[in-house]
Amino acid sequence: MDRLALFIDGSFVYNCAKRMGWNVDHRKVIEHFPSGYALFNAFYYAPITDWNDERQQKFLDALIFMGYSVRSREVRGEAPNFEAQIATDLLITAPRWDVALLATGASQLVPAVEAVRTMGKEVHLLGIPELVDLDIRSATDRFIDLKSYRELLEREGGGRRVFPDVSHEASSEGGEAETAGDEEAAPAEGD
């Protein structure tokens, strides 16, 4: 059985959730995508805005309890920029997995993706088209549109903040709805 590794950029998924208008349940992600594979590991890259924030700590604890290997660092107003850490994890762990599911939109990862593909590894990209750089999308074997997984991956209840559904606005305006601050550091996704 092929082994799967998940590499989830938390701020990217947060920005996708804001754009889609629904929250992603990370427990469902780690349960759904390894279907048909043996899960090697699930890495989650989490920006922290305040180490003393109890909500952020509970969120990190919940991720660890779900089975994620959490990579976190403090950000103070700057973009989280986990690309170097994701690239390092991709390259170092590549001998231990066959397929990587990468949730990011960053073109800075193209060289790392190309490197693991030359090792015979398969890389799937999870995201939404409007937040994924075309270069990273072109470098991967398969693009998985997160929007089409709403029924499987949406988080129900739990006191999470609710994002307005901007998908209808985008289609009625004939283009993409731009949300201010999508590239900014996103706080860790509360409890």
N, C-alpha and C positions, 0 to 999 in steps of 0.2 A: 504494500500500500504506500502511495506517495505521501511524503511528509509536507505539511503546510506551515508556513510562518506568517504571522500577521504583524504588520508594522503600521500602527495607527498614530497619525499626527493629530493630537487632541485639539489644537487650535484650528486646524483645517476642518475637522469634523464639526466643531462648534460653529464655524462660519457657514458650513453647509447647512446645518440645522437652522441657523438664522435665515438663510436664503430660502430653504424649503418650507419653513413654517411648522416644522415638527422636530421633536427631539429623538435622537438615536439612543436606543437602549444597548449599552455596551455588553451586557450579559447576552443579549440576543445575537450580537455580532459574533462573539466568541463561541456561541453554540451553533449558529447557522453555517458560517463559512467553512469550518473544518469538515462539514458533512462530506463523507467520501474520502477523507484524508485522515492521516494521523497528525494531530497537532504537535508540531515541534515546540513552538513558543508563540506567545502573543505579546508584542512590545507595544506599550502605550507611552507616548511622549507628551507630558503634561506641563504646561507653563504654570508657575505658581506666582501669584501677585503678592501674597502675604503668608508666610509660614505659620503665622499665628491665627489665621482664619480657620475656624473650626469646620466650616462647610467644605473648604478645599481639602482639609485633612481627611474628613469623612469620605469625600469623593475618592481620594487616592487609596484609602483603606478599602473601600468597596471594590475598586479595580483590582487590587491585589487579591482580595477574597475571591473575586470572579476567576482569577487565574492569569491576570496580566502581569508581565514584568514591567513595572512602571519606571520610566526615566523622567525625572523632573528637574527643573531648575527655576530659580527665581528670575522673574522679568519685572522690570520697573519702567513701564511706558514704552519699551522697545519691542519690536517684533520678536516672537519666541525663537525663531531660527534654529530648529532642531535638525536641519538638513545634514550637517556634519555627523551628528550622532546617529541618525538613521542610516546614512551611507556606511558608516563604520560597522554598525550592527548587521547590515545587509552583507557586507563583505566578509566579516569575521565568522558569521554563522552559516554562510552559504553551503559549506560542506555537509551541514546537518539537515537541510531541507531540499525539497524538489521544486516546490511552488511557493512563491511569496505573494501575499495580498498586501498591497501597499495603498494606504489611504492618505494621499497627499496631492497637492497640485503643483509642487515646486519643481521647476525645470533644473534646479541645481543638482538634482538627484540623477539626471540623465547619465552621467559617466558611471556611477555606481550600478545603475540598472543595466547598462550595456555590458559592464564587466561581469555581472553575475549571469547574464544571458549567454556570454561567451563560454561560461563554465557549464552550459547545458541546463541552466535553471530557467524556469518559467516565471514571469512576473505579470500579475494582474493588478490593474489600477482601479481603485474604488473612489468615486467622487461624483461631483455633478459637473457637467460640461462647462458651465460658466465660471467655475473656480479652478479648473484644471488647465495648466499651461499645455499648449499643443505639443511642445517638444517632449514632455514627459509622457503624454498620451501616445505619441508616435513611437516612443522607445520601448513601450511595454507590449506584451503579447495580447492582452485583452483589456478592454475598458468595461467596467461594470458601473452603470448609472445608479447611484444610490437612491434617486427618486423612485425608481421602479421597485424598491424593496420596502416601501412604507408599511405595507400590511405585515411584513415579517419582522421589521426592525424598529418600529415606532415605540417609544417609551410611553407607557400609560401612567397617568397620575404621578404620585410621589412628591408633590410639592415643587416640581421643577418649574422654572420660568417658562412661559409659553411665548413662542415667537409668532408674529403675525404672518399669515400666509401671503407671500408676495408673488407667488407663481401666477395668480390670476392677474395681478397688476402688470407683470411682465408681458403676458400674452395679449392683454388688452391694449397695451401701449405699442405693441408690434416689436418689442425688443426686450432686452434684459433689464430688469430693475436693478439699479446700482444702489447698494446699501453702503452708506458712509461707514468707514472704519473696518471694512471686511479684512483689510490687510493688517490691522493693528493687533497687538497682543490681546488675546481673548482670555478672560479669567477662566480658571479651571471650572468645569461644568458642575457646579454645586452637587448636593447630595442626590 
